[in-house]
Amino acid sequence: MNGIGQTLKEAREKKGLTLDDLQQTTKIQKRYLIAIEAENFDALPGDFYVRAFIQQYAKVVDLDGDELLAQLEEKTGIKAETPVAHETTTRTEAVRIEQAEKNDFLGKLMNYLPTIIIVIVVVAILGTIYVVAWGNHSKNTESQSSSSQTVSVSSDVKKEKSSASTSSAKKTASSKTPSAKKKSAASTKQTIENVSSEGSKFVYDVKNAADKNKLELSVSGSAAWSSVSSNGSQVWQGTLNDGGSHTVELPESTTTITISLGNSNSTSLKLNGKKFDYKKENDTLTVRTITLNLK
């Protein structure tokens, strides 16, 4: 009979998941996942983490966590907790991990703070120089224009008439341009095309995307964890219960949207109000990562 670690590893490979995929979904550090598969439980912080991490690992790969914990107790003497205690400690661990991530982010920000301040000061100086230079250039241009008008009044009258005619033509052209743009925008439709598929990772090109995009996640059947990132930075993550939904408004600067799904069988997606049928590429996967390149 396979050990606990080998059983978990085989289930993960059967679902086409890498250790990186599992780390992203469970938020368990990769080194602890490797230790679990090798049954090197001494490498984990303590007995509670051994039980909690095995339970989370088993849930993602669709194995019976309670059965594995029973094997763990029989083999190592590490006793499984009651469901209530397990739920409480798992939530405590989730809070601890989230706080650790926040502290890590703040630490990195403080390290880069001197560099950020220097860049801001340099940009402010360059901006001031540009404004002064532009002001001097405008004064010189006005002075030259005034001198030209003094030399030849009749020539200026002709130029003014010509300029008025040109301006009128530009206004006429500009008045037509917004209408043409509206017609062009009305004739274009958002399209999503799959460009690559590798294991549980899928990449799509989104053509004619909006300037400011909205992603709607809805869950039916069972609870599902998801996260959404813009240009590599996470903007939302959470677990939605059966019947729940959440809309994420992406920043206008977004060029790449990354969506991680812990239970894609129960999750539906809409981009800018239009259904995104991502399951047609592979409807057997539970965990998957989707990348949308906005064109």
C-alpha positions as CSV (number, residue, x, y, z in Angstrom):
1,M,0.0,0.0,0.0
2,N,1.4,3.4,-0.9
3,G,2.3,5.8,1.8
4,I,0.5,9.1,2.5
5,G,3.0,11.2,0.6
6,Q,3.0,8.9,-2.5
7,T,-0.8,8.7,-2.5
8,L,-1.0,12.5,-2.6
9,K,1.7,12.9,-5.2
10,E,0.0,10.3,-7.6
11,A,-3.4,12.1,-7.1
12,R,-1.8,15.5,-7.9
13,E,0.0,14.1,-11.1
14,K,-3.2,12.5,-12.2
15,K,-5.0,15.9,-12.1
16,G,-2.1,17.4,-14.1
17,L,-1.1,19.8,-11.2
18,T,2.5,20.9,-10.5
19,L,3.8,21.8,-7.0
20,D,3.6,25.5,-8.1
21,D,-0.1,25.1,-9.0
22,L,-0.7,23.5,-5.6
23,Q,1.2,26.2,-3.7
24,Q,-0.8,28.9,-5.5
25,T,-4.2,27.2,-4.7
26,T,-3.5,26.1,-1.1
27,K,-1.1,29.0,-0.1
28,I,1.1,26.2,1.5
29,Q,4.8,26.9,0.8
30,K,6.3,24.6,-1.8
31,R,9.0,23.3,0.5
32,Y,6.3,22.0,2.9
33,L,4.5,20.3,0.0
34,I,7.7,18.6,-1.0
35,A,8.2,17.5,2.6
36,I,4.7,16.0,2.8
37,E,5.2,14.0,-0.4
38,A,8.5,12.7,1.0
39,E,6.8,12.0,4.3
40,N,9.4,14.2,6.0
41,F,6.9,15.5,8.6
42,D,9.7,16.7,10.9
43,A,10.4,19.5,8.3
44,L,6.9,21.1,9.1
45,P,6.5,23.6,11.9
46,G,4.5,21.2,14.1
47,D,1.9,18.4,14.3
48,F,-1.0,20.8,13.7
49,Y,0.5,22.0,10.4
50,V,1.1,18.4,9.4
51,R,-2.6,17.6,9.8
52,A,-3.8,20.9,8.4
53,F,-1.6,20.8,5.3
54,I,-2.4,17.2,4.5
55,Q,-6.1,18.0,4.8
56,Q,-5.8,21.0,2.4
57,Y,-3.7,19.0,0.0
58,A,-6.2,16.1,-0.1
59,K,-9.1,18.5,-0.7
60,V,-7.5,20.0,-3.8
61,V,-6.7,16.6,-5.3
62,D,-10.1,15.1,-4.4
63,L,-8.9,12.6,-1.8
64,D,-10.5,11.8,1.6
65,G,-8.5,13.8,4.0
66,D,-10.0,12.1,7.1
67,E,-8.9,8.7,5.8
68,L,-5.3,10.0,5.2
69,L,-5.3,11.5,8.7
70,A,-6.3,8.2,10.1
71,Q,-3.4,6.6,8.3
72,L,-1.1,9.3,9.7
73,E,-2.2,8.6,13.2
74,E,-1.7,4.9,12.8
75,K,1.7,5.4,11.3
76,T,3.2,8.3,13.3
77,G,0.9,8.7,16.3
78,I,-0.1,12.2,15.2
79,K,-3.7,12.4,16.2
80,A,-6.4,14.0,14.0
81,E,-8.5,16.8,15.5
82,T,-12.3,16.9,15.6
83,P,-14.0,18.7,12.7
84,V,-14.8,21.8,14.8
85,A,-11.2,22.1,16.1
86,H,-9.8,21.5,12.6
87,E,-12.0,24.2,11.0
88,T,-11.0,26.7,13.7
89,T,-7.3,26.1,13.4
90,T,-7.4,26.1,9.6
91,R,-9.0,29.5,9.7
92,T,-6.4,30.7,12.2
93,E,-3.7,29.5,9.8
94,A,-5.3,31.3,6.9
95,V,-5.3,34.5,8.9
96,R,-1.6,33.9,9.9
97,I,-0.6,33.4,6.2
98,E,-2.5,36.5,5.1
99,Q,-0.8,38.6,7.8
100,A,2.6,37.2,6.9
101,E,2.1,38.1,3.2
102,K,1.1,41.7,4.2
103,N,4.1,42.0,6.5
104,D,6.4,40.7,3.6
105,F,4.9,43.3,1.2
106,L,5.4,46.1,3.7
107,G,9.0,45.0,4.3
108,K,9.7,45.0,0.6
109,L,8.0,48.5,0.2
110,M,10.2,49.9,2.9
111,N,13.3,48.6,1.2
112,Y,12.5,50.4,-2.0
113,L,11.2,53.6,-0.3
114,P,14.5,55.6,-0.6
115,T,14.6,54.7,-4.3
116,I,11.0,55.8,-4.8
117,I,11.6,59.1,-3.1
118,I,14.7,59.8,-5.3
119,V,12.7,59.1,-8.4
120,I,9.8,61.4,-7.4
121,V,12.3,64.2,-6.7
122,V,14.0,63.8,-10.1
123,V,10.7,63.7,-11.9
124,A,9.6,66.9,-10.1
125,I,12.8,68.7,-11.1
126,L,12.5,67.6,-14.7
127,G,8.9,68.7,-14.8
128,T,9.8,72.2,-13.4
129,I,12.5,72.6,-16.0
130,Y,10.1,71.6,-18.8
131,V,7.4,74.0,-17.7
132,V,9.9,76.9,-17.5
133,A,11.3,76.1,-20.9
134,W,7.9,75.8,-22.5
135,G,6.9,79.2,-21.0
136,N,9.9,80.9,-22.5
137,H,9.3,79.3,-25.8
138,S,5.7,80.5,-25.8
139,K,6.8,84.1,-25.0
140,N,9.3,84.0,-27.9
141,T,6.7,82.8,-30.3
142,E,4.2,85.5,-29.3
143,S,7.0,88.2,-29.7
144,Q,7.9,87.0,-33.2
145,S,4.2,86.9,-34.2
146,S,3.6,90.5,-33.0
147,S,6.7,91.7,-35.0
148,S,5.5,90.0,-38.1
149,Q,2.1,91.7,-37.8
150,T,3.7,95.2,-37.6
151,V,5.7,94.7,-40.8
152,S,2.8,93.7,-43.0
153,V,-0.9,94.2,-42.0
154,S,-2.3,93.2,-45.3
155,S,-0.3,90.0,-45.3
156,D,-1.7,89.2,-41.8
157,V,-5.3,89.8,-43.0
158,K,-4.8,87.2,-45.8
159,K,-3.2,84.8,-43.4
160,E,-6.1,85.2,-41.0
161,K,-8.7,84.5,-43.7
162,S,-6.7,81.4,-44.7
163,S,-6.3,80.3,-41.1
164,A,-10.1,80.8,-40.6
165,S,-10.8,78.7,-43.6
166,T,-8.4,76.0,-42.4
167,S,-9.9,76.1,-38.9
168,S,-13.4,75.8,-40.3
169,A,-12.4,72.8,-42.3
170,K,-10.7,71.2,-39.3
171,K,-13.8,71.7,-37.1
172,T,-16.0,70.2,-39.8
173,A,-13.7,67.2,-40.0
174,S,-13.5,66.9,-36.2
175,S,-17.3,67.0,-35.9
176,K,-17.5,64.0,-38.2
177,T,-14.7,62.0,-36.5
178,P,-16.6,61.2,-33.2
179,S,-19.5,59.9,-35.1
180,A,-17.2,57.7,-37.2
181,K,-15.5,56.4,-34.1
182,K,-18.9,55.6,-32.5
183,K,-19.9,53.7,-35.6
184,S,-16.6,51.8,-35.6
185,A,-16.9,51.0,-31.9
186,A,-20.5,49.8,-32.4
187,S,-19.4,47.4,-35.2
188,T,-16.6,45.8,-33.2
189,K,-17.3,43.0,-30.8
190,Q,-15.3,41.5,-28.0
191,T,-13.8,38.1,-28.9
192,I,-11.8,35.6,-26.8
193,E,-9.5,33.1,-28.5
194,N,-7.5,30.3,-26.9
195,V,-3.8,30.6,-28.0
196,S,-2.2,27.9,-25.8
197,S,-3.0,25.1,-23.3
198,E,-0.5,23.3,-21.1
199,G,-1.6,21.1,-18.3
200,S,-3.8,23.3,-16.1
201,K,-2.6,26.5,-17.6
202,F,-4.5,28.3,-20.5
203,V,-3.8,31.5,-22.4
204,Y,-6.3,33.5,-24.3
205,D,-6.2,36.7,-26.5
206,V,-9.1,39.1,-25.9
207,K,-9.7,41.3,-28.9
208,N,-11.6,44.6,-28.8
209,A,-11.5,44.6,-25.0
210,A,-13.0,47.6,-23.1
211,D,-10.9,50.4,-21.8
212,K,-12.0,49.5,-18.3
213,N,-12.8,45.8,-17.9
214,K,-15.1,44.0,-15.5
215,L,-14.8,40.3,-14.5
216,E,-17.8,38.6,-12.9
217,L,-17.3,35.3,-11.0
218,S,-20.4,33.2,-9.9
219,V,-20.5,29.9,-8.1
220,S,-23.1,27.1,-8.3
221,G,-23.1,23.7,-6.7
222,S,-20.4,24.0,-4.1
223,A,-18.0,26.6,-2.6
224,A,-15.1,27.7,-4.7
225,W,-11.9,29.6,-4.1
226,S,-10.6,32.1,-6.8
227,S,-8.1,34.9,-7.2
228,V,-7.8,37.7,-9.8
229,S,-4.6,39.6,-10.7
230,S,-3.9,42.6,-13.0
231,N,-0.5,42.7,-14.7
232,G,0.8,40.2,-12.1
233,S,-0.5,42.0,-9.0
234,Q,-3.4,40.4,-7.1
235,V,-6.5,42.6,-7.0
236,W,-8.9,40.2,-5.4
237,Q,-9.1,36.7,-3.8
238,G,-11.7,34.8,-1.8
239,T,-14.0,31.9,-1.5
240,L,-17.6,32.1,-2.8
241,N,-20.3,29.8,-1.5
242,D,-23.0,28.1,-3.6
243,G,-25.1,30.8,-5.3
244,G,-22.5,33.6,-4.6
245,S,-21.0,36.0,-7.1
246,H,-18.4,38.8,-7.1
247,T,-17.5,41.4,-9.7
248,V,-13.9,42.7,-10.0
249,E,-13.3,46.0,-11.8
250,L,-9.8,45.9,-13.4
251,P,-7.6,49.1,-13.5
252,E,-7.6,50.9,-16.8
253,S,-3.9,50.1,-17.2
254,T,-4.6,46.4,-17.2
255,T,-3.1,44.5,-20.2
256,T,-3.0,41.0,-18.6
257,I,-5.6,39.4,-16.4
258,T,-4.7,36.2,-14.5
259,I,-7.4,34.1,-12.9
260,S,-6.7,31.2,-10.6
261,L,-9.6,28.8,-9.9
262,G,-9.7,26.2,-7.2
263,N,-13.0,24.7,-8.3
264,S,-13.6,25.4,-11.9
265,N,-16.4,22.9,-12.1
266,S,-18.6,25.2,-10.0
267,T,-17.3,28.5,-11.3
268,S,-18.7,30.6,-14.2
269,L,-17.0,33.7,-15.6
270,K,-18.3,36.8,-17.5
271,L,-16.0,39.4,-19.0
272,N,-17.7,42.8,-19.6
273,G,-21.1,41.2,-19.3
274,K,-20.4,38.4,-21.8
275,K,-20.1,34.8,-20.8
276,F,-16.5,33.3,-21.1
277,D,-16.8,29.6,-21.8
278,Y,-13.3,28.5,-20.7
279,K,-14.3,24.9,-19.9
280,K,-14.5,23.9,-23.6
281,E,-10.7,23.5,-23.7
282,N,-10.8,20.9,-20.9
283,D,-13.9,20.3,-18.8
284,T,-12.3,17.7,-16.6
285,L,-10.0,20.0,-14.6
286,T,-10.8,21.2,-11.2
287,V,-7.9,23.6,-10.6
288,R,-6.7,25.8,-13.5
289,T,-4.9,29.0,-14.2
290,I,-6.3,31.3,-16.9
291,T,-4.3,34.2,-18.5
292,L,-6.2,36.8,-20.6
293,N,-4.1,39.1,-22.9
294,L,-6.1,42.2,-23.6
295,K,-5.7,43.5,-27.2
